[in-house]
Amino acid sequence: MNLKSTRPTARVPSLFRALAPPSGTHALEGTTDPGTDTERWKERGVMLRVFVYVFATHAFAGFVRILFSVGQNARK
């Protein structure tokens, strides 16, 4: 039975290709477990999304706060 044909493959976006560990090797241990690279990419993707979402939320909240402070000091 060929296990490689049953395993799903994930395509890496070209933007993040430079950050990837060498193909077929585990970044920390030097093993050749193909499932470990996929899991590391999933972790990286989640952490990147969390960072972007938190940053965007804070930027939006800061913008709304500026709007309220400008509106409070406006002539009525």
Buried (B, 14 or more C-beta within 10 A) or exposed (E): EEEEEEEEEEEBEEEEEEEEEEEEBBEEEEEEEBEBBBEBBEEEBEEEEEEEEEEEEEEEEEEEEEEEEEEEEEEE
